[in-house]
Amino acid sequence: MARVRFAPSPTGSLHLGSALTAVANRRFVDEHGGALVLRIDDTDAARRHADAEEAIVRDLDWLDIHLEEGPIRQSERGDLYRASAERLLADGSAFEEEGAIRFTKERRPTLIRADGSATYHLASVVDDVDLEITHVIRGKDHLSNTPLHAALTTALGATPPEYVHHGLLVGADGTKLSKRHGASSLADLRERGIPAEAVRRYLEELGLPRGDVHFDDARLAGLAVEAIAGLSDHDLAERVGAPVEAAPALRGARSLVEAREIAKALLNAPPATEAPAAARETLQRFRELRVAANGDLTANDAREIVAAVRACGGDLRALRLVLTGHERGPELWTVILALPREEALRRIDAAL
């Protein structure tokens, strides 16, 4: 049975590159069976941010990445790391130097600092051994660490896991995706209104790239439109904070932020203005039809009202302007469906 781990540092919301690694690990477990362990690599106190672990867990939950175990915090496992270092000292695989403990192989890296804290290399390997990790799936920026980690694992009397390194997600300049490239963290994408389903699908499409991959914001934007279109009326309305009747009017939105703006513009009454004489017959006909409908409408009811107004030569543009305050926007039938009967009639009466 496979056991893999996702091991971010607690520095804030996950960046897309880290999310790519998390998705790859989840997919591997789903395909092979086993467990995904969340390990928080927080041995470096200087890089530790308050509430960062909570942000990471929230990001994983947002992407629907299920965890079998964790979070396991390296900051709480110091005794295990020091005991492992003592074992290496005892069998000659490590030596002391100026209060620190160093490995005898692979350029003699420090394992335990002079202050008694474990370095990333020792903590990572000891955790992989202790948690019985079978596969380490991570970005190729860790490729240079692999010989050292394998040697340390062997020195601790264990079999090294299988290491799999994927290409990195990079910006237009070819460097690893970071804040300077714009919206690259999951928190940034949420703020932009990109649905989690779009982000997950984008990362799934990338799979385990052998080489570096340029971040394709246009592709992600297209997936966002598809994701919004695929949400149920109830789910879309809930995410936007609008009545479920307004959901059909939001289908063309490019983001959840834009969907909220559409809902706000639709549901907030426009300034009352008297309609021109030429539009009055259209408004009167619409009023008759809406009164006759007497209550909540179905999508088919709303379409039939539009068809009836059009059939009598009605000015649909004028009707839209009275109902929304805008000459363009969502399909008119979705506007009629979204507005409660009393509110639609109030807007019509204010213009007559």
N, C-alpha and C positions, 0 to 999 in steps of 0.2 A: 504494500500500500504506500502510495506517495505521500510525502510530507514536505511541504514547501513553506516558505516564510516571506512575508513582505515586511521590510525593515526600514521605515523612513526615520529621519531625524526630526525631532519635534520643533520645527522652525516656522510653522504656520500651515496654511492651507496647502494641500498637495498641488504641485505643478503637473501639467499634462504629461511630462516625461515620467514622473513617478507614478501617475495614474496608469500609464501604459504598462509599467511593470506590475502593478497590482492586478490589472485585468488579465495580463498574461499568466500570472500565478493562479488566479481563480479559474481561468479556462483550463489550465493544465490539470488541476484537481478535478474539475468537472468531467474531464475526458478520461482520466486514469483512476479516479477514486482516491480518497485520502483526506488530508486536512490542510487547510491554509491557516497559518499562525501569524498573528500580527505581533511584531516585535518593535518596540520603540527604542531606537538607538540614541539614548540620551546620556551617554557617558561624558560628553563634552558639555559641561555646565554653561560655558560661555555662549553656546549656540542654542541653548534651551529657552524657548519662549513660553510665557504663561498662556495657558489654554490651548497650546498647540496640539496636544494629544487629543483634546476634545474636537478640535477642528479636523484632525485627520480621521477620526472615527466618523464624524459627521459626513465628511467627503466620501468615505467608503460606503456608508449607508445610502448616501444620495445616488451613488453609481450602482447600487444594488449588488455590492460585492460582499457576499456572506463570509463570515469568519467562523472557523471551527474552534479556534483557541485565541486567547489574548484579549486585551493587550498585555504583553510581558515587557516590563521595563528593565532595561539594563542597569539603571541607577539603583535598583533594588537587589542586584545580584553580585555585588562586590565581593562577598565572601567566597562565592563559587569561583570567581576569576582569580582571586588571590590563592586559593587552594590549588587551582590548576597550575598556576605559576610555580608554586612550591614543588609540585610534582615534577615539573620540567627542570627545576633546579636540582632536585634530588637525583635525577637520572642523567644529569650532565647536558640536557638539551637547552639549558638557559644558564646565564651567569649574572652576577650582581655587578653593578658599576655605578658609583656615586649615588647610591641609594635606590637606583632603578634596577629593574630586572629586564635583561635583554635576551633575545633568542640567539642561539649559536649559529643559525643558518640564515640564508636569504638576506644578506647584508646586515645581519644582526639588529633587527628592529627592536624598539622598546616594547615590552609587553606590559610592564607595570611601571608607572611613573614614580618619581621620587616621593610624591605625596601619597602614594599608595593606591592611586586610581588606575584602573585598567585602560589600555588604549583600545581603539576601535578594533584592531586586528585580533587581539587576544579575546576580547569580549565577543566578537562576532563568531569566531571559531568555536569557543567554548559553548556558546549558545546553540550553535548548529549541532554540536555533538550531543549536548544535554537534551535538546528537543528532538533528536533523532531525525534531523532534516535529511531527506534523500536527494533533493534537487534544489540547487540554488539558481534561480532565474532572475537575472538582473541586467542592468545596462552595461554596455561595453566599456564605460568609463571605469568599471571595476576589474577589467580584464587583467591589468597589471598586478592586482592583488592576489590573483588566483594561485600562482606558485607558492607564495608565502602561506596562504590559507590552507592549501593542500598539505604543505610540509608541517605546519602546526598541528593539523588534524592527525596526521600520521604519528607525530611525536607524542600526542596525547593518547595513542593506542587505538584510534578509531579509523574507519575507512572514510576517505573524503567523499562528500556527496558529488553528484554529477553537476558540473557547472555549465550553465547555458547563458550566453551573453547576447543580448539583442542590440540592434542599432539604436541610436539616440534620436529623439525628436528635436530638430534644430530650427532656428529662425532663418529668415531670408539670407542672413549673412553667413550661414553655415555653422554658427556657434550654438552650443547647447541652449535650448529654450529657457529663457529667464524673464524676469520682470521687465527688462529693458525692451523686450519684444512686444510689450503690450499685454493684452489679456491672456495670460498663460497659466494662471492658477485656477483651480476649480471654483474658488470664491469669486474670482473675476468673471468667470463664465456664467455663474449663477446671477451675478449682478447685471450682466448683459441680457439675462433672460433666456439663455440657451438651455433647453430642457436636458435633464440628465440622460434621457434616452438617446438624444443626439450625440452627446459626448461618448457614451458607452459604445454606441454603434461605430463612431469614428475610430475609437481605439481598437475595437474588435476587427475592423477592416484592416488596420495596420498589422495585426497579428504579432509575430516575432520577426521584425525586419532584420535582415542580415546587415544591411548598411544603414547609415543615417537617413532619416526621412525629414524633408522640409514640412513644417506645419502648414496645412492647407486650410486657411480660415474660410475660404469660399466653400470648400466641401463641407466643413462643419456648419456653415450658415445654411446650406441647402438641406442638410440633415435635420436642422432645427425646424425648418418649414415642414418637412415630412413628419417629424415627430409631433408637432402641434396638430397637424391634420389627422394624425392617427389616434389622438387622445379621445376618450369618450367625452360626451358633452359634460357629464358630471365632473370628471377629472379636470378638464380644461377650465370649467367655471370655478372650481375650487382653487386651482392654482392662481387664477387671475383675481379671485375675490369678487366674482360677478354672479348674477342669477344664472341658473342653468339655461334659461330661455335665451340668454345672450350668446351662448356658446357658438351657434352657427355663424354669427356675425364676426367671430374672431378667427375663423379658419384660415384666412389668408395672411395672418400675422407672421412676420419673420422672426419674432421672438416673443417670449412671454411679457417682456416689458412693453413691446408694441401692442400686444393683445390687451394689456391693462389700459394703455392709452386709448385704444379703440373703445373699450368698454366704458371708460370714463367719459369720453366724448359723446358716446351714444346715450348713456343713462343720465347724464347731467343735462337738464333742460336748457335749450338755447335761449337767448334773449327773445322775448316776444316781439314780433314785428307783424304789422298788418300785411296780409298777402295782396298782391295786385289783383285787380278785378278779374283778369283773364284766368287766374288760378282758382277762383272761388268755387266754380262748378266742380273742379277736381276734388277740392277739399270737402265739399258737401257730400259728394259721392262716396269718398273714402269714409267719411263720418257715418253715413248710413250703413255701409258694409260692416264697419267695426262695431257699431251698436248692435246690428243684427247678429253678429257672431256671439255676443253676450258671454264673455268669459275668456278663459285661457284658450290660446290658439294652438293648433298643431302646425308643423311645417307646411303641410299641404293646405291648411286653411289660409295661412299667410300668403302662399303662392297664388291661391285662388283670388284673394283680394286684389293683389297686384294685377292679375290677369283681367279681372272685372273692371278695374280703373282704366287699364290700357284699352280695353275693348270699347269703352265709351269715349275714346279720344282724350283721356285724361293726361295732364301734364305731370308725369312722374318725377321730373326734375324739381318742379315746384313743391310737390308733396314731400320729397326727400328733404328739401331745404327747410320746410316748416317743421318736420319731425326731428331733424338733427342739427340744423344750422349750417349744414355743409352741402355743397352741390355734388360732391363725390364721396364715396365710402363703400362700406359693405353692401352686398346686394340688398335691394329694398325690402324683399320679403323677410330677410333676417332682421332688419330694423323693426319691422312691424311685429315680428315674433318676439323680439326682445322687450318691447315696451309694454308694460301693463295697460290694460284697456283704458283705465281712468286717466293715466298719464298721456296716452296717445290722444285721447279726446280733449284733454286739457290743452295740449299744444295746438291742436286744430282749432279749437274755440278761440284761443288767444290770437290766432291769425285771421279769423273771420270778422 
